[in-house]
């Protein structure tokens, strides 16, 4: 579906079948789709409750994520700023839509609001100056993280600890770069049960989006429909004193100005502090 000012248009119907109903397939034909959407005579669309929306990119071939990409977040973890990007993956089965319940699998699940880039054009060894040309748009993501699983071994298990079911909520839509609210300095925040826990702007990133794309694509190509979780600002739960992990009944709102917001309600699972 195509969202125009909160009204949703069924792309398969509006394009008379030229584009199918699977959002993932759109990214393989992104330039063609964007050109069509710009000139098509579109119906006015309908409103759709956000809890009925799936992830705007349901089955990416690759999901890249970045650790320690905000200086204050690196500092709260006791690290100096890294000299090159630290990349891991969230396995794609963890992706969900913008409004979803997440069952807590351990007592140590933490929150990380992140700007997520969606790739719209394949890139090998992309130059920083060309990087934005490879991006279809931006969305909001939560990099939910079970710190106990992530950190319990002799070497960290970033990818598994951040890939439990429901640990990759994204959405509510992919915002194209020509939208007026999209700038190089996007304000992002996470709000837990009404209290703001994280707040910064994307201008604080140690490695900017172009640097990340150049770095990643020097090693493996970025493919249409891939996601890049670009890192989280300071204020996460596990470095607070005492730690503030997610609890059953919590409501977690993650918001990026100019992009949108996603809401997760946490359920089940063991309570913090119990075995
Ligand atoms: Zn993260």
Boltz pocket constraint, residues with backbone or C-beta under 6 A from the ligand:
constraints:
  - pocket:
      binder: B
      contacts: [[A, 65], [A, 66], [A, 67], [A, 112], [A, 114], [A, 143], [A, 229], [A, 231], [A, 232]]
      max_distance: 6.0
